[in-house]
Amino acid sequence: MTGSLDLTVDPIELTAALVDFPSVSGDEQGLADAVQEALGRQAPHLELVRSGNAVLARTHLGRAARVIFAGHLDTVPINDNLPHRRTGEGDELVLHGCGTVDMKSGDAVALHLAATLPTPAYDMTFVFYDCEEIEAARNGLGRIERELPDWLAGDLAIVGEPSNVVIEAGCQGTMRVEVRTEGARAHTARAWMGSNAIHAMGEVLRRLRDYQPRTVDIDGCTYREGLQAVRIGGGVAGNVVPDECLLTVNHRFAPDRDPQQAQAHLRQVFDGFEVTVRDCAAGALPGLSAPLAKQLIASTGGAPAAKLGWTDVSRFAALGLPAVNFGPGDPTLAHTQQENVPAEQITRCTRLFEAFLRG
Protein backbone atom coordinates (compact mmCIF):
# COMPACT_ATOMS: atom_id res chain seq x y z
CA MET A 1 0.00 0.00 0.00
CA THR A 2 1.07 3.58 -0.62
CA GLY A 3 -0.52 6.90 0.22
CA SER A 4 -1.07 9.11 3.20
CA LEU A 5 -2.51 8.34 6.59
CA ASP A 6 -5.24 10.33 8.33
CA LEU A 7 -4.43 10.21 12.05
CA THR A 8 -7.63 12.01 13.05
CA VAL A 9 -10.03 9.33 11.85
CA ASP A 10 -11.53 6.71 14.15
CA PRO A 11 -8.61 4.56 15.41
CA ILE A 12 -10.47 1.51 14.10
CA GLU A 13 -10.11 2.85 10.55
CA LEU A 14 -6.55 3.94 11.25
CA THR A 15 -5.73 0.40 12.40
CA ALA A 16 -7.06 -0.96 9.10
CA ALA A 17 -4.92 1.53 7.16
CA LEU A 18 -1.76 0.64 9.10
CA VAL A 19 -2.36 -3.09 8.67
CA ASP A 20 -2.59 -2.66 4.89
CA PHE A 21 0.94 -1.20 4.87
CA PRO A 22 3.07 -4.40 4.83
CA SER A 23 5.96 -3.89 7.24
CA VAL A 24 7.69 -7.20 7.94
CA SER A 25 10.78 -6.73 10.10
CA GLY A 26 13.51 -5.03 8.10
CA ASP A 27 11.03 -3.68 5.54
CA GLU A 28 9.34 -0.92 7.52
CA GLN A 29 10.45 2.04 5.41
CA GLY A 30 7.16 2.55 3.58
CA LEU A 31 5.13 2.61 6.77
CA ALA A 32 7.73 4.72 8.61
CA ASP A 33 7.65 7.25 5.74
CA ALA A 34 3.84 7.42 5.93
CA VAL A 35 3.87 7.84 9.72
CA GLN A 36 6.51 10.57 9.54
CA GLU A 37 4.62 12.43 6.81
CA ALA A 38 1.30 12.19 8.65
CA LEU A 39 2.73 13.41 11.96
CA GLY A 40 4.54 16.28 10.24
CA ARG A 41 1.36 17.36 8.48
CA GLN A 42 -1.27 16.72 11.16
CA ALA A 43 0.63 17.22 14.44
CA PRO A 44 2.67 20.44 14.05
CA HIS A 45 2.73 20.79 17.86
CA LEU A 46 5.19 17.86 18.04
CA GLU A 47 8.95 17.85 17.60
CA LEU A 48 9.66 15.17 14.99
CA VAL A 49 12.82 13.09 14.43
CA ARG A 50 13.63 10.11 12.18
CA SER A 51 16.04 7.37 13.23
CA GLY A 52 16.46 4.71 10.58
CA ASN A 53 12.96 3.31 10.17
CA ALA A 54 11.83 4.65 13.54
CA VAL A 55 9.78 7.81 13.94
CA LEU A 56 9.92 9.82 17.17
CA ALA A 57 7.71 12.73 18.22
CA ARG A 58 7.28 14.68 21.46
CA THR A 59 5.67 17.67 23.08
CA HIS A 60 7.44 20.47 24.95
CA LEU A 61 4.68 21.83 27.18
CA GLY A 62 6.65 22.22 30.40
CA ARG A 63 4.50 19.69 32.26
CA ALA A 64 5.72 18.21 35.53
CA ALA A 65 5.85 14.66 34.14
CA ARG A 66 6.39 12.94 30.80
CA VAL A 67 4.71 9.78 29.46
CA ILE A 68 6.37 7.71 26.73
CA PHE A 69 4.22 5.72 24.31
CA ALA A 70 6.20 3.04 22.48
CA GLY A 71 5.09 0.75 19.69
CA HIS A 72 6.91 -1.23 17.02
CA LEU A 73 5.95 -0.79 13.37
CA ASP A 74 7.14 -4.21 12.17
CA THR A 75 5.27 -7.49 11.99
CA VAL A 76 6.15 -11.14 11.63
CA PRO A 77 6.09 -12.49 8.04
CA ILE A 78 2.76 -12.29 6.26
CA ASN A 79 0.86 -15.59 6.23
CA ASP A 80 -1.92 -15.18 3.66
CA ASN A 81 -3.49 -12.63 6.02
CA LEU A 82 -3.22 -9.33 4.12
CA PRO A 83 -4.96 -7.09 3.26
CA HIS A 84 -7.13 -6.81 6.35
CA ARG A 85 -10.67 -8.12 6.34
CA ARG A 86 -13.67 -7.49 8.57
CA THR A 87 -16.29 -9.66 10.21
CA GLY A 88 -19.34 -8.54 12.14
CA GLU A 89 -20.53 -4.98 12.44
CA GLY A 90 -21.23 -2.35 15.06
CA ASP A 91 -20.15 -3.50 18.51
CA GLU A 92 -19.31 -6.93 17.04
CA LEU A 93 -16.89 -5.63 14.39
CA VAL A 94 -13.57 -7.51 14.27
CA LEU A 95 -10.52 -6.63 12.16
CA HIS A 96 -8.45 -9.57 10.87
CA GLY A 97 -4.95 -9.51 9.41
CA CYS A 98 -1.23 -9.49 10.02
CA GLY A 99 -0.40 -6.93 12.67
CA THR A 100 -3.94 -6.28 13.87
CA VAL A 101 -2.92 -7.57 17.30
CA ASP A 102 0.86 -7.24 17.29
CA MET A 103 0.73 -4.33 17.29
CA LYS A 104 -0.77 -1.95 14.75
CA SER A 105 -3.96 -1.44 16.72
CA GLY A 106 -1.81 -0.17 19.59
CA ASP A 107 0.13 2.03 17.15
CA ALA A 108 -3.13 3.42 15.77
CA VAL A 109 -4.30 4.43 19.24
CA ALA A 110 -1.00 6.20 19.98
CA LEU A 111 -0.90 7.97 16.59
CA HIS A 112 -4.46 9.17 17.07
CA LEU A 113 -3.58 10.55 20.51
CA ALA A 114 -0.49 12.26 19.10
CA ALA A 115 -2.55 14.12 16.50
CA THR A 116 -5.69 14.91 18.49
CA LEU A 117 -4.47 15.79 22.00
CA PRO A 118 -2.21 18.84 21.58
CA THR A 119 -2.43 19.93 25.24
CA PRO A 120 -2.48 16.86 27.50
CA ALA A 121 -1.92 16.98 31.24
CA TYR A 122 1.53 15.43 30.76
CA ASP A 123 4.26 15.94 28.22
CA MET A 124 4.23 13.05 25.78
CA THR A 125 6.86 11.22 23.75
CA PHE A 126 5.88 8.82 20.97
CA VAL A 127 8.36 6.20 19.74
CA PHE A 128 7.34 4.14 16.70
CA TYR A 129 10.28 1.82 16.08
CA ASP A 130 11.54 -0.95 13.84
CA CYS A 131 12.77 -4.56 14.02
CA GLU A 132 11.17 -5.64 17.29
CA GLU A 133 10.16 -9.06 15.98
CA ILE A 134 13.70 -10.23 15.12
CA GLU A 135 17.06 -10.51 16.88
CA ALA A 136 17.53 -8.06 19.74
CA ALA A 137 20.67 -6.55 18.20
CA ARG A 138 18.53 -5.00 15.43
CA ASN A 139 15.76 -3.67 17.69
CA GLY A 140 15.23 0.03 16.94
CA LEU A 141 14.93 0.88 20.62
CA GLY A 142 18.52 -0.18 21.13
CA ARG A 143 19.68 2.16 18.37
CA ILE A 144 17.61 5.01 19.82
CA GLU A 145 19.06 4.37 23.27
CA ARG A 146 22.58 4.62 21.84
CA GLU A 147 22.08 7.57 19.50
CA LEU A 148 19.16 9.57 20.96
CA PRO A 149 19.06 8.68 24.67
CA ASP A 150 17.21 11.83 25.74
CA TRP A 151 14.18 10.64 23.74
CA LEU A 152 13.77 7.75 26.17
CA ALA A 153 13.73 9.94 29.28
CA GLY A 154 10.43 10.18 31.11
CA ASP A 155 8.39 9.19 34.15
CA LEU A 156 6.32 6.31 32.75
CA ALA A 157 6.64 4.18 29.62
CA ILE A 158 3.58 2.54 28.09
CA VAL A 159 4.33 -0.17 25.53
CA GLY A 160 1.26 -0.75 23.39
CA GLU A 161 1.68 -4.51 23.12
CA PRO A 162 -1.60 -6.46 23.11
CA SER A 163 -2.97 -7.02 26.59
CA ASN A 164 -6.76 -7.23 26.10
CA VAL A 165 -6.88 -3.63 27.42
CA VAL A 166 -5.61 -4.72 30.83
CA ILE A 167 -2.44 -3.35 32.38
CA GLU A 168 0.18 -6.08 32.19
CA ALA A 169 2.97 -5.09 34.52
CA GLY A 170 6.65 -5.80 34.12
CA CYS A 171 7.67 -8.93 32.24
CA GLN A 172 9.43 -12.24 32.71
CA GLY A 173 13.09 -12.66 31.99
CA THR A 174 14.11 -15.26 29.45
CA MET A 175 17.24 -17.39 29.19
CA ARG A 176 18.25 -20.06 26.68
CA VAL A 177 20.93 -22.54 27.68
CA GLU A 178 22.47 -25.64 26.16
CA VAL A 179 23.22 -28.72 28.25
CA ARG A 180 25.81 -31.07 26.75
CA THR A 181 26.61 -34.69 27.53
CA GLU A 182 29.60 -36.54 26.14
CA GLY A 183 30.40 -40.20 25.66
CA ALA A 184 32.64 -42.38 23.55
CA ARG A 185 31.93 -43.78 20.09
CA ALA A 186 31.80 -47.49 19.48
CA HIS A 187 30.17 -49.91 17.03
CA THR A 188 26.66 -50.74 18.24
CA ALA A 189 27.59 -54.42 17.92
CA ARG A 190 30.18 -53.75 20.65
CA ALA A 191 28.28 -51.06 22.55
CA TRP A 192 29.95 -51.93 25.85
CA MET A 193 33.16 -50.52 24.44
CA GLY A 194 31.61 -47.05 24.17
CA SER A 195 29.53 -44.66 26.24
CA ASN A 196 26.17 -43.41 24.95
CA ALA A 197 25.85 -39.62 25.30
CA ILE A 198 22.12 -39.71 24.48
CA HIS A 199 21.50 -42.17 27.29
CA ALA A 200 23.45 -39.87 29.62
CA MET A 201 20.99 -37.07 28.80
CA GLY A 202 18.27 -39.11 30.48
CA GLU A 203 19.24 -37.75 33.90
CA VAL A 204 18.91 -34.17 32.64
CA LEU A 205 15.45 -34.92 31.20
CA ARG A 206 14.44 -36.53 34.49
CA ARG A 207 15.38 -33.35 36.34
CA LEU A 208 13.34 -31.31 33.90
CA ARG A 209 10.35 -33.62 34.27
CA ASP A 210 10.45 -33.35 38.05
CA TYR A 211 11.24 -29.63 38.16
CA GLN A 212 8.79 -27.54 40.20
CA PRO A 213 8.75 -23.94 38.92
CA ARG A 214 8.22 -21.02 41.26
CA THR A 215 5.12 -18.85 41.39
CA VAL A 216 6.09 -15.37 42.58
CA ASP A 217 3.82 -12.53 43.71
CA ILE A 218 5.21 -9.03 43.15
CA ASP A 219 3.03 -5.95 43.79
CA GLY A 220 -0.05 -8.14 43.56
CA CYS A 221 1.00 -9.58 40.17
CA THR A 222 1.60 -13.32 39.91
CA TYR A 223 4.54 -14.44 37.76
CA ARG A 224 4.77 -18.12 36.87
CA GLU A 225 8.21 -19.40 35.99
CA GLY A 226 8.96 -22.18 33.54
CA LEU A 227 11.79 -24.51 32.52
CA GLN A 228 11.29 -26.42 29.28
CA ALA A 229 13.40 -28.51 26.92
CA VAL A 230 12.83 -27.07 23.44
CA ARG A 231 15.32 -28.93 21.24
CA ILE A 232 17.50 -32.04 21.43
CA GLY A 233 20.10 -33.41 19.04
CA GLY A 234 22.68 -36.16 18.87
CA GLY A 235 23.76 -39.22 16.99
CA VAL A 236 26.35 -40.15 14.38
CA ALA A 237 25.01 -43.04 12.35
CA GLY A 238 22.62 -45.93 12.67
CA ASN A 239 25.35 -48.28 13.84
CA VAL A 240 27.45 -45.97 16.02
CA VAL A 241 27.16 -45.30 19.75
CA PRO A 242 26.85 -41.47 19.92
CA ASP A 243 29.55 -39.52 21.70
CA GLU A 244 27.63 -36.22 22.06
CA CYS A 245 24.11 -35.01 22.82
CA LEU A 246 22.95 -31.40 23.04
CA LEU A 247 19.77 -30.23 24.76
CA THR A 248 18.41 -26.68 24.47
CA VAL A 249 16.40 -25.43 27.45
CA ASN A 250 14.37 -22.24 27.79
CA HIS A 251 13.91 -20.69 31.22
CA ARG A 252 11.30 -18.00 31.93
CA PHE A 253 12.09 -16.40 35.26
CA ALA A 254 10.25 -13.92 37.47
CA PRO A 255 11.63 -10.36 37.54
CA ASP A 256 12.72 -10.66 41.18
CA ARG A 257 15.71 -12.56 39.76
CA ASP A 258 18.35 -10.90 37.60
CA PRO A 259 20.12 -12.83 34.80
CA GLN A 260 23.06 -13.72 37.03
CA GLN A 261 20.75 -15.23 39.64
CA ALA A 262 18.77 -17.09 36.98
CA GLN A 263 21.98 -18.50 35.53
CA ALA A 264 23.17 -19.61 38.94
CA HIS A 265 19.84 -21.34 39.49
CA LEU A 266 20.11 -23.29 36.24
CA ARG A 267 23.66 -24.35 37.01
CA GLN A 268 22.35 -25.69 40.29
CA VAL A 269 19.49 -27.54 38.57
CA PHE A 270 21.92 -29.11 36.08
CA ASP A 271 24.78 -29.60 38.53
CA GLY A 272 27.28 -32.10 37.17
CA PHE A 273 26.55 -31.29 33.52
CA GLU A 274 28.09 -28.81 31.09
CA VAL A 275 25.84 -25.75 30.74
CA THR A 276 26.37 -22.92 28.23
CA VAL A 277 24.24 -19.76 28.18
CA ARG A 278 23.31 -18.85 24.60
CA ASP A 279 20.85 -16.01 25.08
CA CYS A 280 19.43 -13.97 27.95
CA ALA A 281 17.19 -10.96 28.49
CA ALA A 282 16.39 -9.52 31.90
CA GLY A 283 12.82 -9.19 33.11
CA ALA A 284 11.22 -6.03 34.45
CA LEU A 285 9.66 -5.39 37.85
CA PRO A 286 6.07 -4.11 37.80
CA GLY A 287 6.85 -0.54 38.92
CA LEU A 288 3.22 0.00 39.87
CA SER A 289 4.05 2.14 42.90
CA ALA A 290 5.30 5.00 40.70
CA PRO A 291 2.94 8.02 40.82
CA LEU A 292 2.11 8.01 37.11
CA ALA A 293 1.56 4.25 37.13
CA LYS A 294 -0.96 4.73 39.94
CA GLN A 295 -2.70 7.41 37.88
CA LEU A 296 -2.89 5.07 34.90
CA ILE A 297 -4.32 2.27 37.04
CA ALA A 298 -6.94 4.65 38.42
CA SER A 299 -7.89 5.83 34.93
CA THR A 300 -8.13 2.39 33.37
CA GLY A 301 -9.70 0.51 36.28
CA GLY A 302 -9.31 -3.20 36.86
CA ALA A 303 -6.51 -5.09 38.53
CA PRO A 304 -3.11 -5.18 36.80
CA ALA A 305 -1.80 -8.59 35.81
CA ALA A 306 1.71 -9.96 35.41
CA LYS A 307 3.11 -10.05 31.87
CA LEU A 308 3.88 -13.69 31.13
CA GLY A 309 6.45 -13.19 28.42
CA TRP A 310 9.22 -10.77 27.52
CA THR A 311 8.57 -7.33 26.01
CA ASP A 312 10.43 -4.07 25.57
CA VAL A 313 9.22 -2.86 28.96
CA SER A 314 12.45 -4.54 30.06
CA ARG A 315 14.48 -1.99 28.09
CA PHE A 316 12.69 0.90 29.77
CA ALA A 317 12.97 -0.68 33.21
CA ALA A 318 16.73 -0.99 32.68
CA LEU A 319 16.77 2.78 32.14
CA GLY A 320 15.03 3.31 35.47
CA LEU A 321 11.55 4.00 34.05
CA PRO A 322 8.42 2.34 35.38
CA ALA A 323 6.90 0.60 32.37
CA VAL A 324 3.73 -1.33 31.59
CA ASN A 325 2.16 -3.13 28.64
CA PHE A 326 -1.28 -1.85 27.68
CA GLY A 327 -3.01 -2.22 24.35
CA PRO A 328 -5.89 -3.77 22.40
CA GLY A 329 -5.83 -7.37 21.24
CA ASP A 330 -5.38 -10.84 22.66
CA PRO A 331 -1.64 -11.60 23.02
CA THR A 332 -2.25 -15.32 22.45
CA LEU A 333 -3.21 -14.49 18.83
CA ALA A 334 0.05 -12.65 18.11
CA HIS A 335 2.14 -14.25 15.32
CA THR A 336 -0.73 -16.50 14.21
CA GLN A 337 -2.50 -16.56 10.86
CA GLN A 338 -5.74 -15.97 12.79
CA GLU A 339 -4.60 -12.63 14.22
CA ASN A 340 -7.63 -10.41 14.85
CA VAL A 341 -8.69 -7.57 17.14
CA PRO A 342 -12.20 -6.58 18.28
CA ALA A 343 -12.90 -3.00 17.23
CA GLU A 344 -14.48 -2.43 20.64
CA GLN A 345 -11.11 -2.94 22.30
CA ILE A 346 -9.49 -0.30 20.08
CA THR A 347 -12.21 2.19 21.01
CA ARG A 348 -12.04 1.36 24.71
CA CYS A 349 -8.25 1.65 24.81
CA THR A 350 -8.40 5.06 23.11
CA ARG A 351 -10.99 6.40 25.55
CA LEU A 352 -9.09 5.15 28.59
CA PHE A 353 -5.89 6.80 27.38
CA GLU A 354 -7.72 10.04 26.64
CA ALA A 355 -9.07 10.10 30.19
CA PHE A 356 -5.62 9.41 31.61
CA LEU A 357 -3.91 12.09 29.51
CA ARG A 358 -6.47 14.71 30.40
CA GLY A 359 -5.57 14.18 34.03
N, C-alpha and C positions, 0 to 999 in steps of 0.2 A: 504494500500500500504506500502511496505517496500523498502529499497534501498537507494542509494545516489542521491543527487541532483547535477546538473551541473549548477552553477551560471553564467557561461560565455555564455550560449546559449542565443538565442533570448528570451527576456522577455515574449513573447507570449507563447513559449514552456515551460518556467519556470513557468508561471502561471498555465498551464495545469497540470504540475507535482505537484505543491503545492495543487491544488484543489483535486487531487486524493489521497492526504493524508488526511483521515477524521480527523477532529480536533474540534469536538463539545466542547464547553466550559467545562473545567474540564478534558478533555481527549486529551490534546495537546502534551503529552510527545513524541509520535512517531515523530511528525513533528518537535518539538523543538530539538530532538536528531539529526534529519537529517539536520536541519539548522545549528546547532552547528558543526557537523562534516564537512559540506560543507565549512563553513567559516574558520574553522581551517585548512582545506586542501588547499583551493583555495584563501584565503586572508591572507597570513602570515604577511602582513603589519599591521594587525589590532590586538589590544589588545582584548582578548575574555574572557567573564565572563558568567557564568550560574547562574540564580536566579530562583529556582523552575523550571517552564516550560517557563521561559523567557530567551532569548539569547541576550546578549549585546556585541557590538563591537565598537571600536573607533580607530581613528588615533591619533598620537602624532607628528605632523609635525611642531609645533611652529607657526602656522598661527595666524593672528591677530583676527580671529573670528571663532566661531564653530557653525555648523548647526547640529541640531538633527533631524533624521528621525525616526518616531515612527509608528509602525503598529502592530495590534493585530493578533495573529496566530489562534485564535478560531473563530468558526462559530456558527450560530444558528443550531438547530437540522436538520439533513438531512431529506429531504422531497421527496423521490424518485427522487433525482436530483444528484446522483453520480453513476458512475464516470462521468467526464465531457464529453460533446459531442460538436461537431462542426457543424455549418451551414455556407454556403457560402464558398467563397475562395478568395484569393488575398486580395484586399482592402475591400471586403465585408465579410471577415471571422469574425465569432462571436463565442466566447466560452460560453457555457452554463454549469451551475452547481453550487452547493452550495459553496459559497465563492468566486465565480468569481468576484462579485462586492464588497462584504463586507467581507474581503478586500484583498484577496490573489493576485489580480492583482497589487494592490499597494505594497504589500510585495515583489512581484517578481521584480518590478522596483527597489526598495530599495536594495534588495539582489544583483541584477545585478550591480548596482552602487558600492556597497561595494567591489565586487570582481574585477571590471574592471577599477576603477578610483583610483589608488594607490596614486596619487599626485594631489589632487584637490586644488583649490584656497583657500579653507577653511578647517579647521579641521572638521571631521565628526564623529558623534556618531549615531549608529544604535541601536534601541530598538525594539525588536520583542517580544511582551509580551502576556500574557495569560489572560483568563477570563474577557474579555471586555464586552461580550454579556450578562452577568448575573449580580447579585447584586454587587453594587459598592464596598462593603467590600472585595470582592475577586479579584478585578481588580489588575492585576500584576503591573501596574504603581504605585499603592499605596504602595505595598510591596517594590518596588525599591526605591521609595521616602523615605521610612523609613530606609531601610537597606543599600542602595547604593546611597545616595543623590548626590554625586559628578557626577554620570553618567547622571544626568538630568540638569547639568549646561551647558549653552550655550548662544548664541545670537539670535537664531531663531529656533523654533520648527516647523517642517512640519509633520502633521499627514496625512497619506496616505489614509484617508477615501475617498470613492467615491465622486467626485464632477464634473464629466463630463469634467475633465481637465480644470477646471476654479478655480481660487483661491476663496475659500469660507472663509471669514474672521470672526474670533470670533465665538461665538455661543450664542444661547438663553439660559437663565436659565430656569429651570423647577421646579415646586413645586406642590405637591399633598396634598390636604387638605380634611378633612371630615367636613361636616356641619350636625349637629344633631338637630332634633326637637323632642320635648317630648309632650306627652299628657296624657290621663288617660283612662284606659281600661273600657269598658262597653259592655253589650250585645247589638248587633246591633238592637235588637227589642226595646231597650231603649237607643238609641244612644245619646239622649240629656243628659244622665247622665255621659257621658264620653267626651273626647276631642281627636279628630282624629289627630295624629301626621303626617300622610301622607298628609292630607289636609293642615296642617300648612306649609308643604314644598312647597306648591304652590307659596308662596311669594318669596322664594329663587329661584325657577325656573323662575319666572317672571323676577327677576333681571338679571338672566343669559341670558334670551331671549333678554332683552333690552340692555344688556351690549355692549358698543362701545369700542373695543380694540384700543390701541394706535398703530400708525405706527411711528417708530423712525428712523431718519437718523443719522448715526454715520460714519464719515470718508467716506461719499459717499455711504455707505452700508445701505440698508433699511431693518430694522427688524420689522416684523409684530407680534404683541402679540396675545395671544389667551386665552380664558377662557371657558372651556367646562366641562359640566357634563359628567362623564364617567361611573358611576355606581350608582344605587339607590336600597335601600332595606328597607323593613319594613313589618309589618303584623304579626299577631299571629295565627289567625284561620279564617275560613270563616264566623264566626258569632261573631267576637270580634272586637270592635273598637280598632285600634292599638295605643299603647302608645309610640312608638318610630319609627323614620324614619332616615335613614343615607344616605347622598348623598356624593359621592366622586367627587371632582372637580380637573381638571388638569389646571395649569396656566403656560403658556410659556411667559416669560418676557424678554424684551430687556436688553442687558448687561449694559445699563446705570443705571439700578437698581440692588442693591445687594439683597441678600435673605431677610435681615431685612426690607428693603423698600418694597419688593414684598409682604411680609407677612403683613405689615401694610396696604398695599393697599387692600388686600383681606379682612382683618378685617373691613375695611371701607365699602367695597362692601356688605359684609354680616353683617353689623352692626345690633345688636339685636338678632343674632343667635350664637349658640355655634360653634366655629371653632377650629379644631385641625390639626396642621401640621403633616403629616405623612412622608413626604419625600421632600428633597430639594437639588438642585445642582445649584451652581452659574453659571452664564454665563461668557463669556469672551469678552472683548473689542477687536476690530479688530487689533489694534497694527500695522497698516499699515505704520505709520510714522517712524518706526524703520529702520535704514540704510539697514540691510540685507533684510527686507521685501520689501523695495523699489527696491533693486537689483533683487529680485525674480519676482516682478511685471514687471520690465523692461524686464527680460529674457523670461517670459511666454507670455507677451502681454495680451490684453483684460482687461476689467474692472472687478475688484474683486466684488464679491457679498456677501451678508450677509448669514451666515449659519443659516438656519431655522431648528433648532434642537439642541440637546446637543451632544457634542463630547468631547474627552479627551483634546482638546485644552484648555478647562477650567482648567484642572490640571496644564498645563504648565503656563497658564496666572497667576494662583495663586502663582506660583513660581517666577513671575516677568519676564517671557520670552514672547516676542511676539510670537504668534503661529497662524498658518493657516491650513486649510484643503485643500489638493490638491492631487487628484488621479484619476485614470481612473474609469469609470463606472457611471451609473445613480443611484443616491442615492434612488430614488423612487422604484427601483427594489430590494433593500436590504431586506433580510428576506423573500422574496417571493420564491415560487417554480419556478418561471420563471426567476430567477436571470441569467443575461447574460451580457457579456462585449464585445464591439467591439474591435477586435485586433488592429485596427487603433488607438484607444485611448491609448492602452498600449504603442505602438510605439511612439506616439506623446509625451506622458508624459515622457518617457525615454529620448527622445531627448531634451526636454525642460530642464529637470534636468541636463543633461550633459552640456548644454550650460551655465546654471547658475553656476554649480560647477567648470567650467573652467574659471569663472570670465570674 
